[in-house]
């Protein structure tokens, strides 16, 4: 959650345990469709969702996942989602500048459709990002 976070709380704020985001539609949202920060979960599944025209000229995109401590999230699966009409800045963003790696990430069988590639990228990470398998996706 963006609002109400306390960046100085090193215990973490946000989601824990096992997180499942399935069968949702995130349409025409200003900054991000889903933005999970300060994650202390052990598993995150984001499957079969629609991210349609999320993000705006001031920042954002479809899905962003961040953690406080590297390797806090052990497993992330981003499968069979559709990211479409993303004009700024990303379909998926993983990590942040402080902690670029969030665990073992699988990004497969997603559709990335009608991106403005002058101002947006499909998957965005930070220098040092590791453990990402992003094969078998569709781009149009």
Protein Blocks (a to p, Z undefined) as FASTA:
>chain_A
ZZhpafklmnbpadehjaddehiacehifkbmbdcehiabfbdcdehiacehiaifkbcc
jbdcddfbghklmbdcdehiacehiabfbfbdghjfklmbgbjcddehiacehiafklpc
fbdcdehiahiacehiadZZ
